[in-house]
Structure formats: structure tokens, C-alpha cells
Amino acid sequence: QDSFQWRVRNISFPVETYSVSADPATNQLVVRTANKKYFKRISVPDLDRHGLAVDEGAVSFTHCNRTLVISLRKPPFILQAEAAAKMERSAL
């Protein structure tokens, strides 16, 4: 899997109302509506653990069946670390 994903279920507004952005000050994703009815901060513990920043260009979101699906592409460092951990587990 090449991205982190979060799902916000039972959203009541059209997808055009939502915006997802990266907050570099807190290193979190921010989900908000234009009408100020919904606000949520999402932390990414894997990025925090490795001291990496959230990249605004790596964030995308879609809407399907009253669910907002937020995706964040994993940085190459995280992909390499996951591959190394997988090889360690398979060697056991």
C-alpha cells in the first residue's frame, strides 16, 4: 500500500463543501467545511515517529456513499522502512 487512508463516515454536506489541507505548524491534516460546520485535525504518527513533515501535494480526497476518503501518499523513506521491516519479519 502506497498511501495512508482515513475515512470520515456519514458526511452530510456535498463534497465541494470540504477541504483537506496540511498544517505545517502542527504536522497534521486539517479537514474542514466552507460553512464551518465540521472541523477535524488528523495526526500521522508514522511521519511524527520519523520526524517527517506532511506534504501538501501528497494529500487527496474523494467522496463516495456519504464517506469522505482522505489519502496521503507515503514518502519514500516510509516505504523503504516498511519494506525493510517486512523483510525482517519474513526472515524469522
N, C-alpha and C positions, 0 to 999 in steps of 0.2 A: 504494500500500500504506500503510495507516494504523497499522501496528504493526511493532515489531521481533519476530523469532521465533527461537527456538533449539530444537533437538531433541536430546533425550537418548535414545539408542537402547539396545535390549537391557536394559531395566529388568526386574528380577527380582521386584519386590515389587508388591503391589496399589496402585492409585492413592491409596487412603486413607492409605497409609503416608507419602506425600510431602507436603512443604510447601515453598512458594516464598514468600520474603519479600524486602523491600528493606532493605538495611543503610545507614542514612543516614551513618554514620561513614566508610565506605569508598566510598559511592556505587556499590554493586554489588548484584546479585541473589544471593540465597543459596538453594540447593536442598539440602534435607536430608531424611532419613528419620527417622521417630519411633524406629526401633530402632538409630539411629546407625551404619548400615552404609554410607551414602552421604552425601557432603558435597561441594558444588561451589560456588564463587563465580564469578559471571559478570559481567564488566565490560561497560559500554556506552560504547564510545569516542565515539560521536556526542554523547551527553549530556556527557561529560567535555570534549570539544572546545569546546562552547558554554557550559560552566560551569553546566549544569542538574542538578538533583537527581533521583534516581529516585523516582517517586511510588508509594507502596504500593498505592493504589487503582487504578492503571493496570495492575497485574500480574494475569495469569490463567494457568491451565494446564489442559490436558486430557490424556487418556490414550487412545491408540489403537494397537493392534497392537504392544505391548511398546515403545512410544515415548512419552515424555513431551514434549508440545509446550508450551513456555513462550512467552507473548505479553506484550509490554509496549507499551501504546498510546503512540504518539509524541505529544509535546507540540505545541501549535500552532506554537511557534517553529520546531521542526524541520520541520514540514510546510511552513511558509512558505519556509524556507531551501531545501528540496528543490524546491519549485515555482519559485523564482527561479533556481536552478541549471539546472533543466530548460529554462526559457525562454532562458537564456543559451546553452545548447547548441543549441537549435533555431534561434537567430538566426545561428549560424555558417554 
